Amino acid sequence: MSATFKDLGISTEGAVGIVEIQRPPHNFFDNSLINQIADAFEAFDRDDKIRAYVLCAQGKSFCAGADFANRPRTGANETGKHLYKEATRIFRAKKPSVGAIQGPAIGGGLGLALATDFRVAAPEARFAANFTRLGFHPGFSLTFTLPRLIGQQKANLMFYTGRRIGGEEAVQWGLADALAPLADVRKEALKLAQEIAESAPLALMSTRETMRRGFADAAEAATERELTEQEWTRKTEDFKEGVKSYAEKRPGNWKNR
């Protein structure tokens, strides 16, 4: 199975499947990576021996989103399908997943982290919805998943400020479910997935389907709205300035146009 995933490491441990993103140090995503993750999840869904899976990453960051500094047009692939639409396949996974968040999960990388059912974070983890700091509208279904997880007010704070939330605060807010030392994040995520996998598989999937009823459809609807807003905000001068100022690590010089 691993031969078909050029940017992923695929392995299993007992009844748990492990998907490791291998684009260090920051694991920037594009259509190819998102599709590979969705393909891996779907493959584990078809494998009766697998009852849960872990999503983890090599390098400093869990996923720093799209690499706007080097690929500012990251979005639609050659078929015209936007990567955030591809990502809705991840939300339709049938088995529980645990994210091992060892470092920054930024922008769309935050969206990817929230696509998992649970998250184990290191104190060094950083969660940020930095879209407005880049001059455009949030994506990756975050306008649905983030307030659903932490409440509207805290989600608004993250969207409006682009603030980075550390691992300890993430657990307090409900962004993450457990805190573990950096060296133990993956081990603790695996332990949680193994605990989940001890449940009866049919009952587990049935219960998860009930608990997440309408989740994927709502995430997809949010993506449609987000892409409408992203389309015009990414054509503004402020977006160009946002990408430039972010790369230069300075406040944006906004023109409101």
N, C-alpha and C positions, 0 to 999 in steps of 0.2 A: 504493500500500500504506500509506503513512504516514497517510492520512486516517482510518484506522480505529484509530489509536493516539493518544489524546489526551494521554498522559503520556510518550510515547516519541518520540525522533527516530530514524527508520530511514533508513539510507543504505548504499551499497556502495562499495567501493574494490577494483577488480579482482574477484578471486574471494572476497573477504572481505565479509561482511555486518556492519554496525555497528548495535548497539542502544544508544541513549543514553537513560538515565533522566532525565526532565526534571521533577523536583519539588524544585528547590533551595529552601533550602540543604541540607537533610538527607535528602531523598528517602525520607521515611517511606513504608512500603508498606501496602497493604490488598489485599482480594481483587481489586479492579479492576486494580491495578498488576501483581500477580503473574500474573493471567490475560493481560494485555497482553504481558508478557515471554514467557510460554509460547507465546502465539499467534505472536509474532515469530520465535521459534526454530523453531516448526513450519513457518512460511512459508518460512524459509531452508532448512529440511530438504527442502522440496518443490522448491526452485529448483536446477536442475542446474548453474547457473553459479556457485553459492556452494559453497565447500568448507570454510569455517571462519567463525566469527564472533567479534566482540569485544563484550563487555558493558561499558559505561562509564557515567558519570553526571556531570551538571552539579553545580555547587555545592561546598560545603565537605566534605560527607560522601559516600562511595560509597552507603551506605544505613544509616541509623541504626535500622533495624527498624521496629517498630510505634510509633505515637505514643501511648503509654500516658497521657501527661499530659493529652492532649486527647480521646483516644478509648480509654478503658481497656477497653472491651468489644471492641476489634478482634479479630476471629477469624472467626466464622461469617458468611457473607453471607445475603442474603434467602432463599436456597434451603436454608440450613442447612449448606452445605458449607464446612468450615474452610479458611482460606487456606493452611495447611500441606499439606492434601490437594491443593489446587489446585497447589501448588508441585511435587508429584511429577511433574507434566507436564514441568517443566523438566529433571528428572533423566533423562527419557526422550528427550531430544534425540538426534539421530543423528549430528550432526557436531561436531567439536572446537570448543571455545570458549575464549577468553582474557578474563579479567577485568582491567580497568584500575582499580586500587584507589588512588585519589588521596587518600583521607581515611578517616575512621572507617567500619568495617564492624562494626556492633554488634548483638548479639542475633540476631534473624532476618536482619539485614543480613549478618552473618557467614555464616549458612546460605546466603544468596543468592550470596555471593562464592565459597563452596565448591562451589556447583553448577556452576561453570565448570571446565574441565579444567586450566587454568593461570591463574596470577595474576601480574601485574606490579604491584609496589607502589612507592609513593613513601616516602621516610623519614617523611613526615608521616602515612602510613596508620596506622590503629589497628584491631586485631582484638580483639574481646572477646565472650565468651559470658557476658553479665551477668545471666542469668536469676535465679540464686539471690540476687543483690543486689536484685532486684525482688520476690523472695519466691515464685517459682514455678519449675516444671520447664522445662528446655530444650526447644526445638522445632526445626522446619524440618529434621528428620532429622539434626541435629548430633550426636546420640549415636551415629550410625553414621559420618557423614562425617568428623568431627573426629579421632577416634582412628585411623581408617583412614589419615589423612593424616600425622599427627604422632606417633602412638603413644598408647597408653592413658594413660601416666603424665602426659605433658604436657597431654593432653586433660582429665584429672582436675583438674590444676592450674588450667586455664582455667575449668572448670565450677565448681569449689569456691570459687575466689577472685573470679571476675569480672574478673580482671586484664586490663589492656589491653596488647597486644603491639604494639610499634612496627614499622615497615617493615623495618628492618635485622634485628631479632631474628626477625621473621616469616620472612625468607629463611633464616636460620640454622636455624630450626625446621622448615622445609619447608611452612609455611603459605602462603608465596609462592615463586615460582620465580625471580624476577629483581627487582632493585632499580633504579629509575630516578629521576632528578631529577623533582620535581613537574611541571615544565613539559613533561617528555618522557614521562610515564607512558603516555599514550594512544598516542603515536607508537611507543613500544617494544612495547606490546601489539599494535598493528597489524602491526608488523614481524614479531613472532612468529607471528601468525595467517597472515601472508602466506607465511612460511617453511613452515608446516604445509600451506598451500594449494598449494604446489608439488608435493606428493606426488600420486600417482595417486588420483583420488577414490574409486573402488571399493575399491582396496586399503586406502586410509585408513579408510574407514567400516567395512570388514570387520575390520581390525586393532583399531580402537577398540571394536567390538562384542565382540570376544574379550577384550580387556583389561578391559572394564567388565561382563563377563557377570555377571548377578545383582545389579549395582550398584543399579539403579532399584528392583528388587523389595525389596532389603534396606533401601533408604532409605524405601520406603513402609511396610514393616513397622515400622521404627523410629518413623516418624511416628505410627502407630497406638498404640504403647506410650506415646510422649510425650504424645499428646493425652489418654490416660486419666489420666496423672499431672497434666497441666496443668489438667484439668477440676476436680479437687478442690483443688489448691494455689491456684488463682485464686479460690476461694471463701473463703480464709482471711483473717483480720484482718491477718496478716503481709503478704499481697499488697497490700492497701490501703495499709499503711504503707510497703511497698517502693516503690510508685509515688510516694507523697508524698515520701519521703525522697530518692528519686532526682531528682525535680523540684527539691527544695530543696538538692540537692548536699550531703547530710549522711549519716552512718551511720544505718542503720535502728534503730529502737527496737522490737526484736522481742518478741512476746508468746508465741510458740510455740503459736499457735492461729489 
